[in-house]
Every structure is written in structure tokens, then in C-alpha cells.
Amino acid sequence: MPDTRKIRILVAKPGLDGHDRGAKIIARALRDDGFEVIYTGLHQTPEMIVAAAVQEDVDGIGLSIMSGAHMTLFPAVIDLLKAQGAGDVIVFGGGIIPDPDIPELKKLGVREIFTPGATTGSIAKWVRDNVLPRS
């Protein structure tokens, strides 16, 4: 029998960002599109994000960042996932990320970056097409 479990996504705000409207909009849009969504809230460390991801057995992590610390925080989450044996969790992100940083983030293991102007529908479609339930 095929796996009918909903795709589980953790939406997190790493670092010192104090603005989470976008993350909340994405979390709600993904939930409304049929995904199971866990939102961690503001001021999460990479360690807190990965601990929650492992505990909740998520299939993907969506990181939202506006502080400019994406080149430090995104790779830290990916490295910690690997160290916890959860390197197959898909990491994607969005927020204020300069175009020149996107290819480097992808080389480091971030699967996709959504910049301002991305629609909630396009993000939900990307998640549906690229994140599968983990076995």
C-alpha cells in the first residue's frame, strides 16, 4: 500500500530576525494546500531548528531569513541535519537573499530559494514536486 502520510514541513525563522509575517503566510498557505506544517516561531538557533525537525520527523524545512545571515545559518542547519542522520530532509528558504548568494547556497545543499515576489502557490507547487514523505 502506498504511503499516504502528508508531507511534513517545518517552517523556521533562524537567527535574530524579528519579522515573521512572511513565514506565517507561507506556513498557512502550505497548510491550506494540504501539507502538515510546524511553525517554530522567532529567534530559532540552527540547533533548535534541527532538534524540532528530527523530533517532528519532517520531510522538509523552510527557512525564512531577512537578517543577512543566510550564508551562515542555512549551511549550519544543513550540517546539523547531516550530523543527526537526517541529511535527507529537504531544505529550502526564502526572504531577503541577494541573487549572487543563491548559487552558493544551492551548492551548500539548499534545494531552492524563494525571493520576494514568489507566490504562495508557486512555493506550494515546488514543495509538492520536490519534497517526498521520508520512509
Backbone as CSV, one residue per row, in Angstrom:
resi,resn,N_x,N_y,N_z,CA_x,CA_y,CA_z,C_x,C_y,C_z
1,MET,0.849,-1.187,0.000,0.000,0.000,0.000,0.889,1.241,0.000
2,PRO,0.631,2.207,-0.886,1.484,3.402,-0.944,1.357,4.238,0.329
3,ASP,2.417,4.991,0.603,2.442,5.869,1.776,1.476,7.023,1.535
4,THR,0.492,7.180,2.425,-0.483,8.254,2.268,-0.266,9.351,3.302
5,ARG,0.846,9.272,4.020,1.154,10.278,5.024,1.352,11.636,4.341
6,LYS,0.812,12.663,4.968,1.001,14.012,4.439,2.471,14.407,4.544
7,ILE,2.914,15.213,3.608,4.263,15.771,3.669,4.306,16.733,4.849
8,ARG,5.344,16.567,5.690,5.500,17.391,6.895,6.601,18.421,6.664
9,ILE,6.255,19.687,6.844,7.197,20.782,6.619,7.348,21.573,7.913
10,LEU,8.579,21.842,8.281,8.882,22.726,9.405,9.244,24.086,8.823
11,VAL,8.567,25.126,9.253,8.876,26.498,8.837,9.558,27.167,10.019
12,ALA,10.734,27.745,9.782,11.530,28.290,10.882,12.119,29.647,10.525
13,LYS,12.308,30.458,11.557,12.956,31.760,11.447,14.281,31.695,12.190
14,PRO,15.372,31.396,11.496,16.663,31.311,12.192,17.222,32.696,12.509
15,GLY,17.976,32.753,13.581,18.696,33.989,13.889,17.860,35.016,14.608
16,LEU,18.256,36.252,14.441,17.690,37.342,15.218,16.584,38.108,14.512
17,ASP,16.117,37.583,13.384,15.022,38.253,12.688,13.842,38.454,13.636
18,GLY,13.250,39.618,13.583,12.090,39.886,14.411,10.812,40.019,13.599
19,HIS,10.888,39.741,12.317,9.749,39.908,11.419,9.371,38.547,10.872
20,ASP,8.173,38.056,11.196,7.811,36.713,10.750,6.505,36.650,9.950
21,ARG,6.044,37.781,9.464,4.796,37.764,8.696,4.904,36.836,7.487
22,GLY,6.000,36.936,6.747,6.169,36.085,5.568,6.185,34.609,5.925
23,ALA,6.885,34.251,6.988,6.947,32.848,7.407,5.563,32.344,7.796
24,LYS,4.793,33.185,8.480,3.441,32.786,8.873,2.531,32.631,7.653
25,ILE,2.699,33.502,6.679,1.895,33.395,5.455,2.226,32.105,4.722
26,ILE,3.521,31.787,4.615,3.930,30.549,3.947,3.428,29.336,4.717
27,ALA,3.582,29.354,6.037,3.116,28.230,6.852,1.622,27.992,6.638
28,ARG,0.848,29.051,6.654,-0.601,28.907,6.471,-0.925,28.440,5.048
29,ALA,-0.240,28.987,4.056,-0.504,28.593,2.667,-0.185,27.118,2.450
30,LEU,0.926,26.662,3.004,1.276,25.244,2.861,0.245,24.369,3.570
31,ARG,-0.163,24.785,4.767,-1.184,24.035,5.495,-2.480,23.983,4.678
32,ASP,-2.881,25.123,4.144,-4.120,25.186,3.369,-4.027,24.357,2.089
33,ASP,-2.802,24.113,1.622,-2.596,23.308,0.414,-2.495,21.817,0.734
34,GLY,-2.661,21.458,2.002,-2.698,20.039,2.359,-1.467,19.487,3.036
35,PHE,-0.472,20.305,3.264,0.729,19.841,3.957,0.516,19.914,5.462
36,GLU,1.242,19.093,6.197,1.285,19.219,7.642,2.417,20.190,7.947
37,VAL,2.143,21.244,8.709,3.127,22.308,8.911,3.350,22.542,10.397
38,ILE,4.608,22.645,10.768,5.016,23.016,12.115,5.758,24.335,11.986
39,TYR,5.312,25.356,12.721,6.000,26.645,12.705,6.701,26.821,14.047
40,THR,7.999,27.093,14.020,8.787,27.139,15.258,8.780,28.502,15.934
41,GLY,8.409,29.555,15.225,8.439,30.883,15.822,9.762,31.591,15.574
42,LEU,9.883,32.745,16.200,11.045,33.617,16.008,12.273,33.156,16.794
43,HIS,13.410,33.663,16.376,14.684,33.576,17.114,15.146,32.141,17.368
44,GLN,15.092,31.322,16.327,15.497,29.931,16.455,16.972,29.766,16.071
45,THR,17.698,29.021,16.869,19.070,28.681,16.512,19.027,27.502,15.547
46,PRO,20.102,27.290,14.780,20.140,26.091,13.936,19.934,24.812,14.754
47,GLU,20.490,24.771,15.960,20.332,23.589,16.810,18.869,23.370,17.185
48,MET,18.162,24.436,17.506,16.737,24.331,17.849,15.922,23.871,16.639
49,ILE,16.243,24.391,15.478,15.518,24.032,14.252,15.711,22.554,13.940
50,VAL,16.947,22.092,13.991,17.226,20.695,13.669,16.625,19.768,14.721
51,ALA,16.703,20.136,15.989,16.091,19.310,17.040,14.589,19.167,16.788
52,ALA,13.920,20.265,16.446,12.490,20.207,16.164,12.215,19.365,14.922
53,ALA,13.047,19.509,13.889,12.870,18.750,12.651,12.996,17.252,12.906
54,VAL,13.984,16.861,13.690,14.188,15.444,13.993,13.043,14.925,14.866
55,GLN,12.682,15.679,15.882,11.604,15.273,16.787,10.270,15.127,16.039
56,GLU,10.007,16.045,15.123,8.741,16.037,14.387,8.786,15.159,13.136
57,ASP,9.945,14.574,12.831,10.114,13.691,11.672,9.629,14.363,10.387
58,VAL,10.145,15.572,10.138,9.694,16.326,8.966,10.389,15.855,7.698
59,ASP,9.760,16.182,6.590,10.298,15.848,5.274,11.070,17.018,4.681
60,GLY,10.739,18.226,5.126,11.384,19.413,4.609,11.388,20.522,5.635
61,ILE,12.343,21.434,5.462,12.456,22.613,6.318,12.471,23.834,5.418
62,GLY,11.577,24.764,5.704,11.564,26.043,5.021,12.098,27.108,5.961
63,LEU,13.216,27.703,5.594,13.849,28.737,6.415,13.537,30.108,5.834
64,SER,13.125,31.012,6.698,12.819,32.375,6.278,13.793,33.312,6.974
65,ILE,14.490,34.131,6.177,15.511,34.990,6.775,15.540,36.345,6.092
66,MET,15.716,37.358,6.906,15.810,38.716,6.384,17.019,39.446,6.956
67,SER,17.754,38.819,7.834,18.819,39.496,8.581,20.144,39.596,7.827
68,GLY,20.284,38.849,6.754,21.556,38.841,6.041,22.504,37.747,6.499
69,ALA,22.081,36.920,7.441,22.946,35.854,7.970,22.704,34.514,7.282
70,HIS,22.108,34.524,6.115,21.772,33.288,5.408,22.984,32.437,5.066
71,MET,24.116,33.072,4.766,25.307,32.293,4.379,25.917,31.556,5.573
72,THR,25.525,31.903,6.759,25.979,31.213,7.970,24.905,30.258,8.480
73,LEU,23.676,30.749,8.587,22.616,29.970,9.226,22.109,28.815,8.366
74,PHE,21.930,29.016,7.076,21.431,27.930,6.230,22.416,26.750,6.221
75,PRO,23.708,26.982,5.963,24.648,25.846,5.996,24.734,25.186,7.367
76,ALA,24.582,25.957,8.443,24.621,25.369,9.784,23.477,24.382,9.959
77,VAL,22.286,24.720,9.480,21.145,23.805,9.570,21.436,22.534,8.776
78,ILE,21.952,22.681,7.569,22.248,21.519,6.727,23.301,20.636,7.386
79,ASP,24.364,21.220,7.914,25.417,20.443,8.573,24.887,19.698,9.795
80,LEU,24.041,20.362,10.586,23.475,19.716,11.769,22.516,18.593,11.384
81,LEU,21.752,18.766,10.316,20.883,17.684,9.850,21.708,16.454,9.500
82,LYS,22.797,16.666,8.777,23.674,15.546,8.411,24.235,14.872,9.653
83,ALA,24.663,15.668,10.631,25.235,15.121,11.865,24.208,14.323,12.655
84,GLN,22.934,14.659,12.510,21.859,13.962,13.224,21.290,12.790,12.414
85,GLY,21.911,12.491,11.276,21.420,11.402,10.434,20.151,11.753,9.672
86,ALA,19.902,13.037,9.503,18.698,13.488,8.809,19.069,14.308,7.571
87,GLY,20.161,13.944,6.937,20.626,14.687,5.772,19.701,14.604,4.573
88,ASP,18.702,13.699,4.632,17.753,13.594,3.525,16.578,14.562,3.653
89,VAL,16.524,15.328,4.733,15.491,16.352,4.874,15.803,17.477,3.893
90,ILE,14.823,17.829,3.081,14.995,18.874,2.070,14.952,20.239,2.747
91,VAL,15.936,21.083,2.448,15.978,22.439,2.997,15.757,23.428,1.859
92,PHE,14.789,24.308,2.060,14.548,25.388,1.114,14.381,26.669,1.921
93,GLY,14.441,27.790,1.245,14.407,29.027,2.003,13.851,30.182,1.213
94,GLY,13.710,31.282,1.938,13.222,32.488,1.315,13.492,33.686,2.193
95,GLY,13.203,34.838,1.631,13.419,36.074,2.356,14.256,37.031,1.530
96,ILE,15.019,37.838,2.234,15.869,38.822,1.567,17.244,38.188,1.375
97,ILE,17.442,37.609,0.196,18.686,36.914,-0.125,19.171,37.443,-1.465
98,PRO,20.338,38.064,-1.488,20.845,38.624,-2.745,21.040,37.545,-3.813
99,ASP,20.696,37.877,-5.044,20.817,36.933,-6.156,22.187,36.267,-6.242
100,PRO,23.319,37.001,-6.033,24.625,36.341,-6.151,24.850,35.241,-5.102
101,ASP,24.128,35.268,-3.987,24.307,34.252,-2.940,23.533,32.967,-3.226
102,ILE,22.538,33.029,-4.090,21.673,31.866,-4.325,22.436,30.673,-4.883
103,PRO,23.273,30.826,-5.919,24.008,29.649,-6.416,24.914,29.019,-5.349
104,GLU,25.526,29.848,-4.523,26.397,29.313,-3.466,25.576,28.539,-2.438
105,LEU,24.427,29.063,-2.054,23.560,28.346,-1.110,23.123,26.997,-1.689
106,LYS,22.832,26.983,-2.980,22.435,25.729,-3.618,23.597,24.729,-3.632
107,LYS,24.816,25.215,-3.866,25.993,24.330,-3.804,26.156,23.739,-2.413
108,LEU,25.769,24.513,-1.387,25.893,24.056,0.001,24.766,23.111,0.412
109,GLY,23.767,22.944,-0.454,22.715,21.982,-0.167,21.318,22.530,-0.011
110,VAL,21.146,23.843,-0.110,19.796,24.411,-0.070,19.165,24.119,-1.429
111,ARG,18.012,23.460,-1.415,17.432,22.998,-2.677,16.777,24.099,-3.506
112,GLU,16.192,25.094,-2.836,15.556,26.182,-3.578,15.488,27.421,-2.698
113,ILE,15.536,28.568,-3.346,15.411,29.856,-2.666,14.278,30.630,-3.333
114,PHE,13.377,31.149,-2.503,12.266,31.963,-2.982,12.489,33.390,-2.508
115,THR,12.541,34.304,-3.447,12.789,35.705,-3.119,11.463,36.467,-3.106
116,PRO,11.470,37.715,-2.627,10.229,38.489,-2.603,9.556,38.485,-3.976
117,GLY,8.269,38.311,-3.965,7.504,38.230,-5.207,7.093,36.816,-5.552
118,ALA,7.733,35.818,-4.942,7.312,34.435,-5.177,5.906,34.270,-4.615
119,THR,5.057,33.597,-5.339,3.686,33.403,-4.868,3.611,32.197,-3.944
120,THR,2.624,32.226,-3.061,2.437,31.064,-2.185,2.112,29.831,-3.016
121,GLY,1.389,30.013,-4.106,1.074,28.885,-4.981,2.315,28.270,-5.601
122,SER,3.266,29.112,-6.021,4.490,28.573,-6.633,5.339,27.841,-5.598
123,ILE,5.327,28.331,-4.365,6.080,27.664,-3.306,5.437,26.320,-2.981
124,ALA,4.123,26.290,-2.836,3.418,25.038,-2.553,3.629,24.030,-3.676
125,LYS,3.592,24.486,-4.925,3.826,23.578,-6.058,5.240,23.020,-6.010
126,TRP,6.221,23.883,-5.714,7.599,23.400,-5.641,7.726,22.345,-4.535
127,VAL,7.142,22.598,-3.380,7.210,21.624,-2.286,6.567,20.308,-2.726
128,ARG,5.390,20.377,-3.327,4.694,19.164,-3.768,5.537,18.377,-4.782
129,ASP,6.224,19.100,-5.665,7.016,18.457,-6.722,8.383,17.970,-6.249
130,ASN,8.887,18.482,-5.126,10.278,18.215,-4.749,10.495,17.598,-3.373
131,VAL,9.471,17.573,-2.535,9.612,17.019,-1.198,8.700,15.814,-1.085
132,LEU,9.285,14.665,-0.794,8.517,13.440,-0.651,8.515,13.006,0.803
133,PRO,7.459,12.304,1.230,7.481,11.780,2.602,8.683,10.850,2.789
134,ARG,9.398,11.043,3.892,10.550,10.186,4.215,10.024,8.871,4.765
135,SER,10.729,7.796,4.466,10.291,6.498,5.000,10.934,6.203,6.337
